[in-house]
Amino acid sequence: MSKQYFSIKEANELTSFLEETFRNLIPLNQKCQDLDSQISSTNNKLGSNGSNTVHQTLTTLTSERNKTSGLMEEHLNSINQKGILVKNIEQGLVDFPSIKDGREIYLCWNMGEESIDYWHEIDSGYSGRQPI
């Protein structure tokens, strides 16, 4: 499969899809982080208290974490399948591979931005963003 490159117009047409997807993805990501903390805390209790209640709690938390993680994967896959690169879930930050002056660059979009207004070199990242 060849790599997909986006024009500014094509990338802009996907921002509403991304906005909606990140509105679902960000809370799931937070929930996974919260569950990870609860699982870690519950695991610490196992060492001192191997009761069935602790085991049941751990099983329930792990099951919920796996379910939430699966939902996150579905949302991430819907983005990745379009050829868009997710850079930061919490910020809703993505890059669109593109071509500028014969070389590969990334068109950069952050959740909340109305359109694709920035680009950066593929090795510079967010700090290297430049106006289009």
N, C-alpha and C positions, 0 to 999 in steps of 0.2 A: 504494500500500500504506500503510495507516495504521500509526502507531507503536504498538508493543505496550507496555503497562504491566503490571508484575508486582505481585501481592500478595506479602506476606512468605511466605505458604505456598507459592506458586508458585515463588518464588526459592529457597526452602529445598529444594524437590524437585529442583533442578538442581545443588546443590552437589556431590553425589557424581560426577555427569557431569563437572563442572568440575575436580574433584580429579584424576580419571583423565586428562582431556585435558591438564591442565598437567603431569602426571607425564611425559607424552610430549613435550609442547611445550618445556619448559624445557631438556632436554638438546639438542634440535634447535637451539634458539636459541643455546646455548653453542657448539655445533658450527659454526654459521654464523659466529659471531664469531671462532672459532679459524681457520676457513678464510679469512675476510676478512684476518686478520693474515698468514697464510701467503701469500695471493695478493699482498698489498701487498709483503711481503718479496721474493717471487719477481719481481714487477714491477721492483723496485729493481735486481735482478741483471741484468735485461734490458738496462739502459742500458750496463752495463760488459761484459756477456758475453751476446751474442746467440746462444748455442749452441742446438742442437736440443734438448738435454737440458732447458734452462731453459724452452723453448717447450712441450715435452711436459709438464713438471711443471705449468706454468701452465694448460694445457688440461685436465689431469686435475683440478687443484684447482678450476677454474672449473666443470667438469662436476659435481663432487661438491657444490659450493656451490649450484648450480642445483637439483640433486636434493633437497638438504636444505631449501632454501628452498621448494620445491614441497610437501614434506611439512608444513612449518610452515603454509603457506597452507591446506592441507586442514584442519588442526586449528583454525586461526583461523576459517575459514569455518564450521566446525561450531558454533562458539560464536556468531559474528555472525548466523548464520541464525536463531538462536533469539531474537534481539533483545537479546542481552547485549553490553555494551560492554567490551572488553578495554582496561584502562588501563596495565598493566605486566606483561609476560610473565615477567620474572625473579622477581617477587613473587607471581605468580598472582593479580593484582588485577583485579577486574571491578566494574562497576556495572550495576545493573538499574534501568531507568527505572520510576518509580512515581509515585503521586499521594498527597500528604499535604495535608490541609486545602485541597483545591482547586487546589494548585499542583504542578508537576512537581518531583520530587526524585530522587535516586538512592539505592537500597538498595546498600550497599557490602559486598563480601565479599572476603576475602583467603585464599589457599590456606592450609590448616591450621586455619582457623576451622570449628567444628562446625556453625554455623548463621549465618544473617543476623542480626547483632546491632546493626548500625550503619546509619545513613543520613547523607546530607549534601546540602546545596543543590547544584544543578547547576553553580554557578560557584565552589564552595569547594574541591572536591577532598578528597583523603584527609586533609589537615590539619584539615578542618572536620567530620570524622566525629563523630556524636553517637549515644549509645545509643538504641535503639528503645524 
